[in-house]
Amino acid sequence: MDTNNTAHLARWWKSLDDAKVQCGLCPRACRIADGKTGFCGVRKNIGGKLYSLSYGMPVALHVDPIEKKPLAEFLPGTKTFSLGTFGCTLDCSFCQNASLSRGSYTGAAYENYLAPERVVELALDNNCRSVAFTYNEPTVFAEYAIDIAELAHKRDLKTVLVTNGYITEQAAADLYPVIDAANVDMKGFSEEFYRSMTASHLNPVLNAIRYFYELEKHIEITNLVIPGKNDSMDMIDAWLDWVEENLDKKAPLHFSAFFPTHKYYGSPRTPRETLWKIKEHAAERGFTSVYLGNI
């Protein structure tokens, strides 16, 4: 793949000395030397300018039920046209889509450019009511998502974001307003969990959730429950406290079962009983929309 010919000029970056650039897409603020890519693996410095290698280059295209995102209370019973690329802003040791999130275009022949206009046509051709940015972390192809979203809205299609929420305020201010519904993956309600298990930080994710909610968009939140790591009732209660204070008890919450994968095999699969206990506890606290997944 000749990235010099296929890359798309990125947004959210600035020039530094010695032909380096600093990316402003996610809180990592990568300082990238000429010829190198940032942490996500899909934003490359080419001649002192930052380019998106993933723009127009999806590596996963599927027609999915909207409930698979998961979105339980947004356009139920409809289909969504889903796309994803390589790259991610996190490095979760338990990643369930590692082939995409840690994948790379380097050395591979991905020559089938898919223009934003074509994505919208494919969604309509497949009788979908929405386009979903999903599978890997859509933040890394935010320029592509924005262009698709603007065209989708002109054709009466809704837009869906399935995201880890690790994004800067500047980039979120451009991306989130063109999204109609999101499922944000809150990995575990502690800074220590984020630092040790995802190589990132918790607060930017909470800020993203709060911002999307304040835009009065439809938001649902998923928590993958990992035994011995983020499944204590104290941590679950702290998370529910935050949702109650910053969002609403009516906010749809998903708690999903973990299974060993990628680089983390230190915990067993989440027992069904654990998830049911969380759901019952949340219901006792007055949360009205609690869903369980992977059980």
N, C-alpha and C positions, 0 to 999 in steps of 0.2 A: 504493500500500500504506500503510495507516494503522498505522505501527509502534507507536503508543501502545496500540492495541487488540490487536495480535497478538504483541507482544514478551513474553518469559518472563523473570521475575526471575532474574538470574544468580547464580552462586556465585563465591567467591574474589575478593572486592573489599572495599574499605573506603572510608568517607567522608572527604573532605578539606574544607578551608575553601572558601568561595565556591561551594558546591554542586558542587564537583568530586569525582570519585571516582578511586581508583587500582585498576586491575585487577591481580589476582594470578594470572591464568591462565597466562601465559607470562613468560619472563624480561625482556620489554620493560617490564613494570610500567607500562603507559600511564597517564598522568594525564589524565583526560578531562573536559572542561568540559561543562556542561549543554547538551544538544542535539547533542553531537558523538559520533563513534564512535572506537574505538581503532584501532591500526594494522591489525588484522585486518579491519576494516570491518563487522563483524557484532555488535559489543558496544557498546551505546549508553547514554550517560548520559541518562536521562529524569527530570527533576525531582530530581536528586541521588541517584538510584538507578541501578545498572547492570543493563541488560537484555540478554538474548540474542535477537537478531533471527532467528537461524537455528533456534531450537528449534521442531521440528515443521514446518519449512519446507524439506524437501529439494528440490533442483532437478535431481537425477540419481538415477534408480532403475533398476537393472538386475539381471537374474539372470546371474551369471558363473560360469565354472569357477573353483574355488578356486585353481587354478594361475595364474590371471591376476593375482592380487593383488600380487606373486607369492608363493605359499606352495607349496613343493615337497614338504614333508614333514608337512603337517597335513591330515587328512581328504582324501587324494588321491582324485581321481575324483568328488568331490561338487560340488554347486552351492552357491553362497553368494548370499544376497540383499544386494545392494550399494546403499548410499545415500551421497550427498554433498550438501553445501550450498554456499553461497558462503563465501569467507573463508579466510585463511591467516595463520599466525604468521611466515612468512618472506616474502621478496621475491626469489625466485630469478630472475636474469636469463634463465635457460635453462628456465623453467617449461614443462612439457608439458601442463599443465591450467590455463593462465592465465585462460581464460574463466570458470572457477569460482573459482580461488584469488584473483583480483583482481576478481571480480564483486561486485555490490552489489544489495541488495534495494530501495534507494532509487529511487523513481519507477517501479518495476515492479509488475505486478499478480500477485503470488504469493499467491493467496488459498486455495489448497488445503492447508489444515492437515492434517498426517498424524500422528495420535496414536501414541505408542509402542506401544499395544496393536494398532493397525492394521498397523504395520510387522511385528510378530511374526506376525500372521495372514497377511499377504502372503507372508512367508517360508515358512510352512507350506503355504499354498495352492500354492506353486511348487515344492514338494518339495525345499526347501533344507535343508541340515544346519546352516547357520550364517547369521548376519547380519554383514555387513562394513561397517565405517565407513571410507570410502575416497573417492577421486576428488579432493576438496580436502583440507585438513588437518582431521581429525576433532577435534583438540584444541579448535577454536573452537566446536564444538557438543557439548562434553563433557557438559553437563547432559542433553542429549537422548540421547546415547550411553549414559550411565549408566542412565537410566530404561528405555531399550530393553533393555539388557543384563540388567537384573534381571528383567524380564518374560520375556526369551528363555530364560534359564536355567530358569525354572519350566516351560517347555514343551520342555525337553530340546534346545534349540538352543544351539550354541556361538557365541562372539562373536570377531570378527576386527578388528584395528586396523591400518590402513595409514597410517603416521605419519612425520613428520619428527623427532619426538622433542623438539621445542622447547616445553617445558612446565616449570612450576615443580614443585618437590618436593611442595608441598601439593596441587596439582591432580592430579599423578600418583598420589599416595597414595589418592585417591578413585577415579580412573578405572581405573588399571591392574589392580587386584585383580578387577574384574568383566570383564576381557578374558581370553580363553582363548589366543589366538595373535596375534602381531603381526609385521608386516614393517616394520622401521624403516629409513628412507632416510638413510644416512650420506652426505652430499653429497661430501665430500672431506676427507682426513685432515690438515687444517692450519687454523689459526686465520685465516691470511691468506685462504685460499680462502673460508671462511665469511663473513668480513667483506666481501670485495670482490664475491663472486658471489651471496650470499644475504642480505646486510644483517643478519647475526646472528653468533652465536658458536658455537664447536665444543663447549666443555665441557658445557653443559647437555644436549646431545644424547648425549654419552658417559655422562653421569650417568643419563639416562633409559634407555639401553640396559642399563647395569649393573643398575639397579633392577628393570627388567622381568625380566631373567635371574635375579636373586636371588629373585624371587617364584616361581621354578620353573615359569614359563609357557613355552609354545613360542614361540621367537623366531627369525626369519630376518632377515637384513640385506642391503639393496641398496645398491650403490655405482654411480651413473651415471658412466661413465668418459669424461671430456672431454679430447680431445687438447690437449696443451700447458698444461693447467690442473691436472689431478689424476691424470694417467696415468703419472707417472714411477715407475719400479720402486722407487725409494727411498721414495716416499710409500706405495705399495702395501705394501711390506715393513713400514713403520712401522705401517700399519693392521693387518696380519696379526700383528705383534708385540703390539699392543694386544688383539686378539681372543684370542690365545693366553694372555695374562696375565690377562685379566679375564673371559673366557667359557670357550670350549673349542674345540679343533680340530675337534670334530664339529658345531659351530654351522653351519647352512646359510648360505652366503654367495652373494649374487647380484651379478654384475658385468654391467652393461647398457650397450649402445651408445647414445651421444648422437647426436642429429641436430639441426641448427640450427633454432631456433624462438624465439618470443616476442621478447625483446630482445637475444639473444646469437647472433651469426652469425660470431664471431671464430675459431671452430674448425670443422674439417670433421667429417663423420660419423665415428664411431669405426671404424677398420678392424677387420675380423673377426680379423685376425692379432694385434692388440693384446689382445683379450679372450682368445683361445686361449693366448697367452703368459702372461697373468696366471693363468689356470686351471692351466696346467701347472706354473708356479712354485709356486702354492699347494699343489698336489698333492705336489710334491717336498718341501715343508715339512711335509707330514703332514696337511693339511686334507682331510677326507674328503667334504665335501658342498659342492661349488662348482658353481654354475649360471651360465649365460650367457643374457642376454636381449637382445631387439631385434636379433637377427642373422639 
